[in-house]
């Protein structure tokens, strides 16, 4: 049996150099999304909403997954990495002890649609070395389940006797990040480890779970017993996010996510002293 536990609406926000986004973030209680921290969606055809991008800024203590449905975004960081996320591509960045990077659109106008997800790191890994992976569209497996299309950005999807593995694995939280495009009225049944927290974010169309319709631009957390069934009368597009909860303290201040206020203060001091990314 599946039930909806929490609903968190995406709210209009601004980040970077004034980029207009929709942001899903829990109010105080991060356990609602554990092991995830935040989800941003950018969707506009007006360049003034996004063209200024996200100039150089720091992070510490977590990972980011950036996924472009439409448009191009360029990443550069202090390690010398440069990657362009094109339509259907993604990047997976582990900030660890520290990273300074920028994310800038490579277009001044036209359709631009993408997501950025923040994934927490366990306390023992918050000061690990930074890491960056640029994922081309062809690096992300896609699978048809009936008429439904699923892109496996992270984790493992079981379809019958086949296991489809995403490009990023071997994470303590075992994150599952799937972009689901539903077509037709046949139900979509997705097996999932019963120990994993599961979140759904509908970004287009209409879909039901546990007999309840989901609202667009709203994140829901589910209680489940190892299987999720989705239904639509016509078509829908949504993200499924799942992972093993960390159940650890979360203290966030801007681009830093640690386990205590003292660790946050150290991160701020390190950044101000120019040693956030020191080897």
C-alpha positions as CSV (number, residue, x, y, z in Angstrom):
1,X,0.0,0.0,0.0
2,X,1.2,3.5,-0.9
3,X,0.2,6.7,0.9
4,X,1.1,10.3,0.5
5,X,2.8,11.6,3.6
6,X,3.8,15.2,2.8
7,X,3.2,17.8,0.1
8,X,5.7,20.6,-0.5
9,X,4.7,23.2,-3.2
10,X,7.4,24.7,-5.4
11,X,7.5,28.4,-4.7
12,X,8.8,31.2,-7.0
13,X,12.4,32.3,-6.1
14,X,15.4,34.0,-7.5
15,X,19.0,32.7,-7.4
16,X,22.4,33.3,-9.0
17,X,22.4,36.6,-10.9
18,X,18.6,36.9,-10.7
19,X,17.5,33.7,-12.4
20,X,13.8,33.0,-11.9
21,X,13.2,29.5,-10.5
22,X,10.6,27.4,-8.8
23,X,12.1,26.0,-5.5
24,X,11.1,23.0,-3.4
25,X,12.7,23.1,0.1
26,X,11.3,21.8,3.4
27,X,10.5,24.3,6.1
28,X,12.8,23.5,8.9
29,X,12.3,19.7,8.9
30,X,14.8,18.2,6.4
31,X,13.7,14.7,7.3
32,X,10.7,15.1,5.0
33,X,13.1,15.0,1.9
34,X,16.0,13.0,3.4
35,X,18.5,12.2,1.8
36,X,17.6,15.0,-0.6
37,X,17.7,18.7,0.4
38,X,16.2,20.9,-2.3
39,X,14.9,20.8,-5.8
40,X,14.9,23.8,-8.3
41,X,13.1,23.9,-11.6
42,X,13.9,26.5,-14.3
43,X,11.5,26.8,-17.2
44,X,11.1,29.8,-19.4
45,X,11.3,30.9,-23.1
46,X,12.2,34.5,-22.0
47,X,16.0,34.9,-21.8
48,X,15.6,37.7,-19.2
49,X,14.5,35.0,-16.7
50,X,17.7,33.0,-17.0
51,X,20.4,34.4,-19.2
52,X,22.4,36.0,-16.4
53,X,23.0,32.5,-15.0
54,X,24.9,31.5,-11.9
55,X,28.3,33.2,-11.7
56,X,31.1,31.6,-9.6
57,X,30.0,30.5,-6.2
58,X,31.0,28.0,-3.5
59,X,29.5,24.8,-2.1
60,X,30.5,22.4,0.7
61,X,29.0,19.2,2.2
62,X,26.6,17.8,-0.4
63,X,26.1,16.9,-4.1
64,X,24.3,18.5,-7.0
65,X,22.6,16.8,-9.9
66,X,21.8,19.2,-12.7
67,X,19.5,17.9,-15.6
68,X,18.6,19.8,-18.7
69,X,15.4,18.9,-20.5
70,X,15.8,21.7,-23.0
71,X,18.6,24.2,-23.6
72,X,22.3,24.4,-22.9
73,X,24.2,25.2,-19.6
74,X,28.0,25.5,-19.2
75,X,29.8,24.4,-16.0
76,X,33.3,25.5,-15.0
77,X,35.0,24.9,-11.7
78,X,38.2,25.6,-9.7
79,X,39.5,22.1,-10.6
80,X,39.6,23.0,-14.3
81,X,36.6,21.1,-15.3
82,X,34.4,22.5,-18.1
83,X,31.3,20.8,-19.4
84,X,28.3,21.7,-21.4
85,X,24.9,20.2,-20.4
86,X,22.8,19.9,-23.5
87,X,19.2,18.9,-23.9
88,X,18.8,15.5,-22.3
89,X,22.2,15.7,-20.5
90,X,23.2,16.2,-16.9
91,X,26.0,16.8,-14.5
92,X,26.7,15.2,-11.2
93,X,28.9,17.2,-8.9
94,X,30.2,16.3,-5.5
95,X,31.1,19.4,-3.6
96,X,32.6,17.5,-0.6
97,X,35.1,19.7,1.3
98,X,34.7,22.5,-1.2
99,X,34.1,23.5,-4.8
100,X,33.8,26.9,-6.6
101,X,32.0,26.7,-9.8
102,X,29.7,28.6,-12.3
103,X,26.8,27.5,-14.3
104,X,26.0,29.8,-17.3
105,X,23.4,29.4,-20.0
106,X,24.8,29.3,-23.5
107,X,21.8,31.0,-25.0
108,X,20.2,34.4,-24.6
109,X,16.7,33.5,-25.4
110,X,14.4,30.6,-26.3
111,X,13.2,27.5,-24.5
112,X,15.2,26.7,-21.4
113,X,14.1,23.9,-19.0
114,X,16.1,22.2,-16.3
115,X,16.3,20.9,-12.8
116,X,18.9,21.0,-10.0
117,X,18.7,18.6,-7.1
118,X,20.7,18.8,-3.9
119,X,21.6,15.5,-2.4
120,X,23.1,15.3,1.1
121,X,26.3,13.6,1.9
122,X,26.7,11.5,5.1
123,X,28.7,13.1,7.9
124,X,31.7,10.9,7.3
125,X,31.9,12.1,3.6
126,X,31.2,15.8,3.9
127,X,34.9,16.6,3.7
128,X,35.7,14.2,0.9
129,X,37.4,15.3,-2.3
130,X,35.3,17.2,-4.8
131,X,34.3,15.3,-8.0
132,X,32.6,16.2,-11.3
133,X,30.9,14.1,-14.0
134,X,29.5,15.5,-17.2
135,X,26.8,13.2,-18.6
136,X,26.0,13.4,-22.3
137,X,22.4,12.5,-23.3
138,X,23.8,9.1,-24.6
139,X,25.3,8.4,-21.2
140,X,21.8,8.3,-19.6
141,X,20.0,5.0,-20.2
142,X,16.4,5.1,-21.4
143,X,13.9,2.3,-21.2
144,X,10.4,1.8,-22.5
145,X,7.9,0.2,-20.1
146,X,4.9,-0.3,-22.3
147,X,4.5,3.2,-23.8
148,X,6.1,4.9,-20.8
149,X,9.7,6.2,-21.2
150,X,12.1,6.3,-18.2
151,X,15.5,8.0,-18.2
152,X,17.7,6.6,-15.4
153,X,20.0,9.4,-14.3
154,X,21.0,7.6,-11.2
155,X,20.5,4.3,-9.4
156,X,19.0,1.0,-10.7
157,X,15.6,0.4,-12.3
158,X,14.3,-3.2,-12.5
159,X,12.1,-4.0,-15.4
160,X,11.1,-7.7,-15.4
161,X,14.4,-9.6,-15.1
162,X,16.5,-6.7,-16.4
163,X,18.3,-4.2,-14.3
164,X,19.0,-0.8,-15.9
165,X,21.8,1.1,-14.2
166,X,22.3,4.8,-14.3
167,X,25.7,6.3,-14.9
168,X,26.2,7.3,-11.3
169,X,26.2,4.6,-8.6
170,X,28.1,3.6,-5.5
171,X,26.7,6.3,-3.3
172,X,26.0,5.8,0.5
173,X,22.4,7.0,0.0
174,X,21.9,4.8,-3.1
175,X,20.1,7.7,-4.9
176,X,17.5,6.8,-7.6
177,X,16.9,9.7,-10.0
178,X,14.4,8.9,-12.8
179,X,12.8,11.2,-15.3
180,X,9.4,9.5,-16.3
181,X,7.4,10.3,-19.3
182,X,4.0,8.6,-19.2
183,X,1.9,8.0,-22.3
184,X,-1.5,6.2,-22.4
185,X,-3.7,4.9,-19.6
186,X,-1.8,1.7,-18.7
187,X,-0.6,1.9,-15.1
188,X,3.2,2.1,-14.5
189,X,4.4,-0.1,-11.7
190,X,7.8,0.6,-10.3
191,X,9.6,-1.7,-7.9
192,X,11.6,0.1,-5.2
193,X,13.6,-0.9,-2.1
194,X,11.1,-0.6,0.8
195,X,13.8,1.0,2.9
196,X,14.1,3.9,0.5
197,X,12.4,7.3,1.0
198,X,10.5,8.2,-2.2
199,X,9.6,11.6,-3.6
200,X,7.6,12.5,-6.8
201,X,7.6,15.9,-8.6
202,X,5.1,16.3,-11.3
203,X,6.2,19.0,-13.8
204,X,3.7,18.4,-16.7
205,X,0.3,16.7,-17.2
206,X,-1.8,14.8,-14.8
207,X,-1.0,11.7,-12.7
208,X,-2.4,9.8,-9.8
209,X,-0.6,7.8,-7.1
210,X,-2.5,5.9,-4.3
211,X,-5.7,7.2,-5.9
212,X,-4.8,10.8,-5.3
213,X,-4.1,13.3,-8.1
214,X,-0.8,15.1,-7.9
215,X,-0.5,18.8,-8.6
216,X,2.0,20.3,-11.0
217,X,5.0,21.9,-9.4
218,X,4.5,20.1,-6.1
219,X,6.8,17.5,-4.4
220,X,5.2,14.7,-2.5
221,X,6.8,12.2,-0.2
222,X,5.4,8.6,-0.1
223,X,5.1,5.8,2.3
224,X,5.4,2.6,0.4
225,X,6.1,-1.1,0.7
226,X,8.4,-1.7,-2.2
227,X,6.3,-0.8,-5.1
228,X,4.9,2.5,-6.6
229,X,2.0,2.5,-9.1
230,X,1.4,5.6,-11.2
231,X,-1.6,6.2,-13.4
232,X,-2.5,8.9,-16.0
233,X,-5.5,9.2,-18.4
234,X,-3.4,10.6,-21.1
235,X,0.2,11.8,-20.5
236,X,2.4,13.1,-17.7
237,X,6.0,14.0,-17.0
238,X,7.5,13.7,-13.5
239,X,10.7,13.0,-11.5
240,X,11.0,10.1,-9.1
241,X,13.6,10.6,-6.5
242,X,14.5,7.9,-3.9
243,X,17.3,7.1,-1.6
244,X,18.3,5.8,1.8
245,X,17.6,8.4,4.5
246,X,20.7,9.5,6.5
247,X,18.8,10.5,9.7
248,X,21.6,13.0,10.6
249,X,21.4,16.6,11.7
250,X,21.2,19.1,8.8
251,X,22.4,22.7,9.1
252,X,22.3,24.8,6.0
253,X,23.6,28.3,5.4
254,X,23.3,29.4,1.7
255,X,25.6,27.1,-0.3
256,X,26.9,25.1,2.7
257,X,25.2,22.1,4.2
258,X,26.8,20.5,7.3
259,X,25.8,18.8,10.5
260,X,26.5,21.6,13.0
261,X,26.5,25.4,13.3
262,X,30.3,25.3,14.1
263,X,30.9,23.4,10.8
264,X,29.0,26.1,8.9
265,X,31.0,28.8,10.6
266,X,34.2,27.0,9.6
267,X,33.0,26.7,6.0
268,X,32.3,30.5,5.9
269,X,35.7,31.3,7.4
270,X,37.5,28.9,5.0
271,X,35.8,30.6,2.0
272,X,36.6,34.1,3.2
273,X,40.2,33.0,3.8
274,X,40.5,31.5,0.3
275,X,41.1,28.0,1.6
276,X,37.7,26.4,1.0
277,X,39.1,24.4,-1.9
278,X,42.7,24.1,-0.7
279,X,44.1,20.6,-1.1
